[in-house]
Amino acid sequence: MTVQSKRTRTAWIVAGASAAFFAGWISRACAQDIPGYPESVEGYDPREVAMLPGYCKYTQLFRDKVPGGNDSAQIAHWYQVMGHAFHGMHHYCWGLMKTNRALLLARTQQVRNYYLYSAVREFDYVIAASPSNFFMLPEIYTKRGENLLRLRKIGEGLVSLQHAIQLKADYWPPYAALSDYFKEGGNYAKATEWLQKGLAASPTAKPLEERLSALKAKGPSPVSRGALANEQAPPARSQEP
């Protein structure tokens, strides 16, 4: 069995496990209900599609439902840019839609958590189905980590964000997410540390500069001088060979 075949098989196993996991949620409540929107993101509501990266409408399944998606030249272009991994990128686009539903449209915590969990599983599918050098992985691991932190899956979320950094050290969003997490917990020292690490790797990242300026304006906090100042995030996972 080839490496790609093994990855594809793993992706299907992940998808099957996810389906079983979410069946329990759906049986207990209509967690997918978002008033005024289709029951599923696969309804491809134009308002939701408009919030996605432009390539999403050319991915599998999207291209048959979204106007303009069946543009053969664009489809070929994105396969050339992303390689075989583009074959599964509709799952990433679904994950983004589900994240947006959780953050922007959900009216209850249960619905919010449903979509956050579901988005993570979509991201997991793409990670499992993609080669280890796929250039989109830092972004996908970052989105995954952010959602896990929102679900209070702290250890796994921090590891996911650190793995994004390991894959591409000068990609600034995971540094911002790590800093935001520690800032929200009152640990300004750790929040500052991650911003400084990010700026060392990506000196022109304005979002990191702005966060650092805001933290400096606040001054030291009691937490940053206390026990939490020594809090360490879990080590990042090693990059696959």
C-alpha positions in Angstrom: 0.0 0.0 0.0 1.4 3.4 -0.9 1.9 6.2 1.6 -1.0 8.2 0.0 -3.3 5.2 0.1 -2.5 4.8 3.8 -3.3 8.4 4.4 -6.6 8.2 2.4 -7.6 5.1 4.4 -6.7 6.9 7.6 -8.9 9.8 6.5 -11.9 7.5 6.0 -11.4 5.9 9.4 -11.4 9.4 10.9 -14.5 10.3 9.0 -16.2 7.1 10.2 -15.3 7.7 13.8 -16.6 11.3 13.5 -19.9 10.1 12.1 -20.4 7.8 15.0 -19.4 10.5 17.5 -21.8 13.1 16.1 -24.7 10.7 15.8 -25.0 10.8 19.6 -25.1 14.6 19.6 -27.8 14.7 16.9 -29.9 12.1 18.7 -30.0 14.3 21.9 -30.8 17.6 20.3 -31.2 19.4 17.0 -27.7 20.8 17.3 -27.5 21.8 13.7 -30.4 24.2 13.8 -29.4 27.8 12.9 -32.5 29.9 12.4 -32.7 31.3 8.9 -30.0 29.0 7.5 -30.0 25.5 5.9 -29.9 22.6 8.4 -26.4 21.7 7.1 -23.5 23.6 5.8 -23.9 21.5 2.7 -26.9 23.7 1.9 -24.2 26.1 0.7 -26.0 29.3 1.7 -24.5 32.2 -0.3 -23.9 34.2 2.9 -21.8 31.4 4.3 -19.9 30.7 1.1 -19.1 34.4 0.7 -17.0 34.2 3.9 -14.8 31.4 2.6 -11.5 31.6 0.7 -12.0 31.9 -3.0 -10.7 28.5 -3.8 -13.5 26.7 -1.8 -16.1 27.0 -4.5 -13.8 25.0 -6.8 -13.4 22.1 -4.4 -15.3 18.8 -4.6 -19.0 19.0 -3.9 -18.9 22.8 -3.7 -18.3 23.1 -7.4 -21.6 21.4 -8.2 -23.6 23.6 -5.8 -21.9 27.0 -5.9 -22.4 29.2 -8.9 -19.2 29.5 -11.0 -17.6 26.6 -9.2 -17.5 24.3 -12.2 -14.8 26.3 -13.9 -12.4 23.7 -15.3 -9.6 26.1 -15.6 -9.8 27.2 -12.0 -10.2 23.6 -10.8 -7.0 22.7 -12.7 -5.3 25.7 -11.3 -6.0 24.8 -7.7 -4.9 21.2 -8.2 -1.7 22.6 -9.6 -1.2 24.9 -6.6 -2.2 22.4 -3.9 -1.5 19.0 -5.5 -3.5 15.9 -4.6 -4.4 17.5 -1.3 -6.9 19.7 -3.1 -9.0 16.6 -3.5 -10.0 16.8 0.1 -10.0 20.5 0.8 -13.8 20.7 0.7 -13.6 19.3 4.2 -11.4 22.2 5.3 -14.0 24.6 3.7 -16.8 22.8 5.6 -14.7 23.2 8.8 -14.4 26.9 8.2 -18.2 27.2 7.7 -18.9 25.2 10.9 -16.4 27.4 12.8 -18.3 30.5 11.5 -21.6 29.0 12.5 -20.2 28.4 16.0 -18.8 31.8 16.5 -21.3 34.0 14.6 -24.6 32.2 14.4 -25.1 29.7 17.3 -27.6 30.8 19.9 -26.8 28.3 22.5 -23.6 26.8 24.0 -24.7 23.3 22.9 -25.0 24.4 19.3 -21.8 26.3 19.4 -19.9 23.3 20.8 -21.4 21.0 18.3 -20.1 23.1 15.4 -16.7 23.6 17.0 -16.3 19.8 17.5 -17.5 19.1 14.0 -15.1 21.6 12.5 -12.2 20.0 14.3 -13.1 16.6 12.7 -13.2 18.2 9.3 -9.7 19.6 9.9 -8.6 16.2 11.1 -9.8 14.6 7.9 -7.7 17.0 5.7 -4.6 16.5 8.0 -4.9 12.7 7.7 -5.4 12.8 3.9 -2.6 15.3 3.1 1.1 14.8 2.6 3.2 16.0 5.6 4.7 18.8 3.5 1.4 20.3 2.4 1.8 24.0 2.6 -1.7 24.6 4.1 -1.0 22.5 7.2 0.2 25.3 9.4 -3.1 27.2 8.8 -5.2 24.0 9.3 -3.4 23.1 12.6 -3.9 26.7 13.7 -7.7 26.7 13.1 -7.8 23.3 14.8 -6.0 24.5 17.8 -8.1 27.7 18.1 -11.3 25.6 18.2 -9.9 23.1 20.7 -9.0 26.0 23.0 -12.6 27.3 22.6 -13.8 23.9 23.6 -11.4 24.0 26.7 -9.4 21.1 25.3 -6.4 23.1 26.4 -3.6 20.6 26.1 -4.5 19.3 22.7 -5.2 22.9 21.5 -1.8 24.2 22.6 0.0 21.2 21.0 -1.8 21.9 17.7 -0.8 25.5 17.7 2.8 24.7 18.5 2.8 22.1 15.8 1.7 24.8 13.3 4.7 26.8 14.4 7.0 23.9 14.0 5.8 23.4 10.5 6.3 27.0 9.6 8.1 29.2 12.1 7.4 32.5 10.4 3.6 31.9 10.2 2.3 34.4 12.7 -1.3 33.4 13.5 -0.5 30.5 15.9 1.7 32.9 18.0 -1.3 35.3 18.2 -3.6 32.5 19.2 -1.2 31.3 21.9 -0.7 34.8 23.2 -4.5 35.5 23.2 -5.1 32.3 25.2 -2.6 33.3 28.0 -3.7 36.9 28.0 -7.4 35.8 28.6 -6.2 33.7 31.5 -4.4 36.8 33.0 -0.9 35.5 32.3 0.5 38.5 30.6 4.1 37.3 30.9 3.4 34.2 28.9 1.3 36.1 26.4 4.2 38.5 25.9 6.7 35.7 25.5 4.7 34.2 22.6 4.4 37.5 20.9 8.1 38.1 21.2 8.8 34.6 19.8 6.5 35.3 16.9 8.1 38.7 16.2 11.5 37.1 16.3 10.4 34.7 13.5 8.2 37.2 11.6 9.4 40.7 12.4 6.9 42.5 10.2 3.7 40.8 11.6 1.6 43.8 12.5 -1.1 41.8 14.4 1.7 40.6 16.8 3.1 44.2 17.1 -0.3 45.5 18.0 -0.9 42.9 20.6 2.5 43.5 22.2 1.8 47.2 22.4 -1.5 46.6 24.0 0.1 44.3 26.6 2.8 46.8 27.4 0.2 49.4 27.9 -1.5 47.2 30.5 1.7 46.8 32.5 2.5 43.7 34.7 -0.3 41.8 36.2 -0.5 40.0 39.5 -0.8 36.7 37.7 2.3 37.3 35.6 4.3 37.7 38.9 2.7 34.6 40.4 2.7 30.9 39.9 1.1 31.1 36.4 4.1 33.0 35.1 6.0 29.7 35.1 3.2 27.8 33.3 4.6 25.9 30.3 2.7 24.8 27.3 3.0 21.1 26.2 5.9 20.5 23.7 4.9 20.5 20.0 4.7 17.2 18.2 7.5 16.3 15.9 7.0 16.9 12.2 6.4 13.7 10.3 9.4 12.5 8.3 
